[in-house]
Amino acid sequence: MKIALDAMGGDFAPAAVIKGAIEALSCTPKNVELILLGNEDLIQKEFSSPLPSRISIHHCPDSITIQDRASTVVKSKPDSSIVQGIKMVKENKVNGFISAGHTGAVLAASLLILGRIPGVRRPALGVYIPTNMGGKILCDVGANPDAKPFHLFQFATMGSHYLDHIEGCKHPKIGLVNIGEESNKGSDLYRETYKIFKDNFPNFVGNVEGRNLLNSEANVLICDGFVGNTLLKFAESWIDIFGSELRTKIKEKLSYKFGAFLLKPVFEDIRKNYDYEEHGGVPLLGVNGVSIIAHGSAGCKSIKNSILAAKKCIEKNLIEDTKNSISNYLELD
């Protein structure tokens, strides 16, 4: 099994990617090989000793930045780590690809190079949400801001299949993110989608309001990309602000510091429950190959867990199984 990693992608690349790759070696069998894609000189500088036998480097002279237009990178940056990695999946040189880099570029390159699974109208970008009630997947979070009801139906199908077959959440329940719990709430898109879900998903639990996303019984939370991306960015900013204010307050009084010291184990347990690094990346759902998108701020732990996630997707034949799952509902289109 070979897995390619975008060594230049992410806020802490290449150091975090390389360290995560090295850590993954200790928890994967010897048949798993990792290929680091990017500027060879920069990658080599991160190694103080010879490369481990199961890690190799594939030099990619082009570099994709946040300023690059996602829709043009395949043509304008053909020798970038993202484009080269996805081409390697297409050509069966590797079994999967992981990147914490330019999300739009990974999405565009995956769609143009790998193509869609037969029957899939649009690929979906999901994010794994750790909670104290187990993991959930929110889908879509940015790939499809102008989705239609059938697109959301397919997102739910693929998201449910991923949680069931890859994460081991058997018979996951589906919820539709909306502004109210009643079936007549929301825009035409959400009212029509509600009807389709109710008629076709026995495990559909109805609409889920924003305040109930984390404690809802739903495991698969479905929305269009505009709503999903807004929710995701708000959650990330709130966590950052809350953490910053908490640290500031603790420093104000000695009693606060003492209390924080006593509560440190509690804080650590809570942090672990909600830490995205504990899970890693999520595959781009609906493309014809394993393409894992990790968080842009991924540290070495997240990269390591993304490698384990890719390994699981490959071993459990995510792509072939998704093809079978999607084919059961093509007549609804």
Secondary structure, DSSP 4 states (H G I P E B T S, - for coil): -EEEEETT-STTTTHHHHHHHHHHHTTS-TT-EEEEEE-HHHHHHT-SSPPPTTEEEEE--B---TTS-GGGHHHH-TTBHHHHHHHHHHTTSSSEEEE-S-HHHHHHHIIIII-BPTT-SS-B-EEEE--TT--EEEE-SSS-TT--HHHHHHHHHHHHHHHHHTS---S--EEEE-SSSSTT-S-HHHHHHHHHHHHH-TTEEEEE-GGGTTTSS-SEEE--HHHHHHHHHHHHHHHHHHHHHHHHHHTT-HHHHHHHHHHHHHHHHHHHHH-GGGT--EE-BTBSS-EEE--TT--HHHHHHHHHHHHHHHHTTHHHHHHHHHHTTGGG-
